[in-house]
Amino acid sequence: MKRIHTRSVRRANGDEALVTRVVAEDGRIGYGYSLKLDATESRHMAESNASPIPPEIQAIIDTIDWEEQ
């Protein structure tokens, strides 16, 4: 993996979630999340890019500036 970035975010109901963005060496991008605040779960989901992202989580992902340092 070229880059792995995990953020803690607040959902609309006030609960916290982790969202992860993985950028592979070839430029592919995957996203994952964990409602259990498990960074490993979120990272594995992002690496496999196989699980559908719920609309609420996708909306949060879309608002994050992943390149912010």
Secondary structure, 3 states (H helix, E strand, C coil): CCEEEEEEEECCCCCEEEEEEEECCCCCEEEEEECCCCHHHHHHHHHHCCCCCCHHHHHHHHHCCCCCC
